[in-house]
């Protein structure tokens, strides 16, 4: 596999390193990689490790004068590579941590998989093992579940630092927001939502000294990650909620001002359809601006396809709303508006999953 590794670069962000880093770089140097880059992210301790690396000419060291965060360190490495190599010279990048969590064998496995598939590769740990600290086990399993629910993709290790990133994704990674550990979850979200192939490679689960070398702040960084995880969901929810209010208000107005001589069933039908036509256009316009705001090849075609699917769903949902509201009102009586609020809330929860999996 040496012939494929010579188009792959290793990028290692590092803050206050220990001897692990020097040993790791020594091992990597003999594996035929195009280049190894270590980003010193404003270290105040262990700087002699960087000096040794440079003295022995093991790899290139890029230095941040002050600590800027793991995400920014990765972006510094990516930006350097984009300036130095073109698509023909560079297959992609393997990112690895400097705290001894990634073995040479696993790093090579991820690199070889990247060279083979040109997908976004994740080196995933097994959190069911006994040596895994309880906070790491709980945090990763919770994040995996939330990610699967919100983005429709189960990733068994959302916080892995051992990743293979294809050249085609690097420019987007440089432009992406985030400077610290939240950057890596943004990378996953963008990779999944934009349809970049994501593949997992099982790796060894290594924790030295209870993982005390990590710079991950359990509370503060976890809150950052969950804020990013839920940010797109809250945008979608806000769009839907505003559209829902528009729909209910228009339904109430139409029911109130439609001729009283119309039978109740017809009044509900006209009110439902009239309100849904306006609110659905408003909802699609908002979602379209969020989902399709980046111009990409095929975006217009995909937008047309999603629009057709969206309105097929709207037609089905409107008919179900009409039938269920009319059935409940005729059987149990009560306010048409109140019944519609309850029915449409249930349909909304179902609609979200359909939109996520099929429409968009």
N, C-alpha and C positions, 0 to 999 in steps of 0.2 A: 504493500500500500504506500510505499515511500513516494512513488510517482504521483499519487494524488495529494499527499500531504504537502508537497512543495508548492501548492497553490492556496494553502490555508495558513492564516496568521493566528497566533495565540495572543489574546489580550488579557492582562491580569491587573485589575485595580487593586491597590494596596494602601493600607493605612497602618502605620506603626507595626511593621512586619516582624516576624520572628524567623528563626533559622529554617522553618518549614519552607519559606519562599525560596531561599537560596538552593536548598536541596531539590525542590520541585523544578526550578529553572534548569539546574544541571541535568536532570533527567530528560526534560523536554528538548534540550538542545541537541541531543543525539538522535532525535526522531525524524529528521528530514523536513521540518516545517519551514515555510518560506521565511518567517520572521517571528520573533517573540517580543512583545511590547509589554513593559510593566509601567503602570501609571502610578507614580507616587502622589497620593492625594493629600498633600500637606502634612506629611508625617512629622511628628515631634520626637518620636522614639524609633529605634531600629534603623536609623538612616544609614548606619554602616553597612547594612545589607545591600542597599542600593549602590553604595560606593564599591562594594565587592563585585556586584554584578557588572558595573561599568568597567572596573579594572580588568576583570577577566573577559570582557567583551562577550558576555553571554547573550545579551539582548539589548534592545534600545529602552532607555528609561526616559519617560516624559514626566516632568514635575509640575504639580500645582503648588504655588507658594503657600497657599492656605487651603485648608480642607474645604472641599466643595460638595462632597457626597459621592457615593458609589455610582449613581446614575451619570453624574457629570464626568466622572473619571472614564466611564465606558464611552461616553460621547466624544471625549477628547481623543481616545484611541481610535474610534471609528472615523472621526473627521480626518485624522492624520492618514489613515489608510486610503480613504477616498481621494486624498490629494496625491498619494504616492502610487496607487495601482489602479488599473482599469479592469473592466469586466473579464477581459481575456487573461489577465495575469493573476487575478484573485478570485477563487471560488467562493470564499467566505471567511468568517472569523469564528474562532472558538473562544468564548469567554470562560474564565475560571477564577475561583476565589484564591486568595493568598494565605488562607488560614489552615491549610492542610486537610480540607474536607474532600478534595478531589485527587484520586489516585492517578498515576501516570496511565495505567491501563484504561481507566474510564475516560480520560481525556482523549486518548487515542481512539477509543471506540466511538465517541461523539464526532471526532474529526473525520473518521472514515465513513460514518453514516452521512455526514454533511456532504462529503465528496461524492458519495454514491447517489443521493436523492435530491440534493440542492433544495431541501425543505428546511423549515425552522425546526431544529433538533433540540430536545430537552433531555438532559441527563437526570433521570428521576430516581429519588431514593425511596426505600421501603420504610414507611413510618410505623409499621406494626412491630418492628423489632424492639427488644427490651432495652437496648442501650440508648434509644432515642429519648431525650429529655421531654418530660410531660408537656411543657409549654410549647415545644416545637411540634410534637405530635398533634396536640389539640389545635394549634394555630393553623397548621398545614391542612389538616382534615376539614376544618371549618371553611377555610378559603377555597379548597377544592370543591366543596359542596355548593357554596355560594356562586362560584364561577360557573359551575355546570348549570345551575338554575337560571342565572342571568344571561349567559352567553352560549348555552347549548353545547358546550364542549367540556368533557371531563378531562382535567389535567391533574395527574396524581401528585405532582410536586410543583406548585405554582411559584415557589420561592427559590427554586434551584438557580445557582449561579453558573452551573456548567451548561452552556448553551452553544449550539452551532447556528450561526446566523448567515444566511446566504447573501452574497454581494448585492442582489437586487433589493434587499430589505434595508441595507445599511443607511442609505440617504434618508429614508423615513425615520430610522432610529435616531439619527443625528438631529433631525428637526423636531422630534417628539419632546413634549414637556416632561418635567421631572428631573430632579437632581440627585435624589437619594434612593432608598430602597423602593419607593413608590414607582420609580422609573421602570423597574423590571415587570411590574404588573401591567403598566401601560403598554409595554412591549407585547405582552401576551394578548391583551384585549385587542390591540390593533392588528396583530397577526391573525387572530381568529375572526374578527369582524370583517376583515378585508379578504378572507378566503385564502390566506397563505397556508400552505400545507404545514401542519404541525405534527411532528412525530416524536415519540418517546423512546429513550434508550435506558434500560435499567442500569443503575450504577450502585456501587457499594455505599452503604450508609456509614459515614465516619464522623465521630464526634470526639475530639480530643479534650480531656479535662472538663467534661460536661459542656462543651461548646463555649467555654469562657472567652476564647479568642475572638468571637464574633463581635462586630460593631453594631449589630441589629438591636435597636432599643424596643423591647417587647411591647410597651404600651404606645409610645409616641409613633413608632414606625408602623405598627399594626393599624392604628387609627388612620394614618395616611393611606395605607393600602386599601382599607375598607371604604374610605371616602372615595377613592378612585374607582373601586369596584362598583359602587352604587351610583356614581355620578351620572352615567348614561341612563341607568334605570330611572333615576329621578327626573331627568330631562324627558324621557318617554312618558313617565307618569304625569308630569306637569302638563305636557301637551295633551294627553288623553283627558286629564281632569278639566282643563279649560274647554276642550271640545265637548266633554260631557255636560258641563254647565250650559254651554251654548245650545246643545241639543235639548236639554230639559226646559230651558227658558222658552225656546222656540216652540216646543211641543205644547207647553202651557198656554202660550199666546194663541196658537192655532186652535187649540181645543176651546179656548175662551171665546174667540171671535168667529169661529165657524158657525154657519146658520144652525139654529137649534133644531130645525126640522129634519136634519140629517140623522139617520139611525146611529146609535152609539158606536157600533162596530165600524161604520164608514168614517165617522169622525176620528176615531182612534187611528185608523189606517192613514187618512190624509195627514193627521198631525204627526204620526211617526215618520212617514215618508218625507214630508216637507222639512221637518227638523233634521232628519238624517242626511238629506242631500246637502244642506248648508254646512252642518257640523263635520261631515266626513270630508268635504273638500278642504275645510279649514285644518282638520287633523292631518290629512295627507300632505298638505302644503308645509306644515310645521315639521312633520317627520321627514319629508323629502329634503328640507333644508338641513336637517341634522344628519341624515344618512348619506345623502348624495352631494354634500357640499364640496367634495374634492373631485375635480374633473379627472377622470381616468378613461383609458380606452374601454369602450363598451358600456360606459356609464349611462348614456342616453337609452341604449337598448334595454339595459337592466331596469332603468327607471320606468320604461313603458311596460315591461313585463310585471314589475311590482305594482304598477298602477292598476293593471287589469286584475291581478290577484286581489289587490286591496278592495276593489269595488265588487268583485265576486263575493268576498267575505262580508262586505257591507250589506249587500243584497240579502245574503243568508241571515245575517245578524238582525237586519231590520224586520224581515219576515218572522223570525223567531220572536223578536220583541213584540211585534203586533199580536201574533197568535197567543203568546203566553200572557200578555197584559189583558187582552180581551177575554181569555179563558178565566183568568183569576178574577177579574172584575165581574164577569157574568155569574161566576159560581159562588164567589165569596163577598161580592160587592166591595165598596171602599173607593177611595180617591184614585182616579186613573194615574195622576202624577206620582203619588206615593208608590203605587204598585210598579210603575215604570222604573222608578229609581232602584227598587229592589231587584227587579228582573235584569235591568241593564248592568247593574253592578256584577251580578253573577256572569252575565255574558261577556263583560269586560275581562274578567280573570281568564276565561277560556280563550277570548280573542287574543290576548297578549301572547299566549303560547303559540297560537296559530300564526300570528304575524311574525314572531321571532323565528319560527321553524320553517315557514313556507312563503310568506309575503315578501319579507325583506331579506 
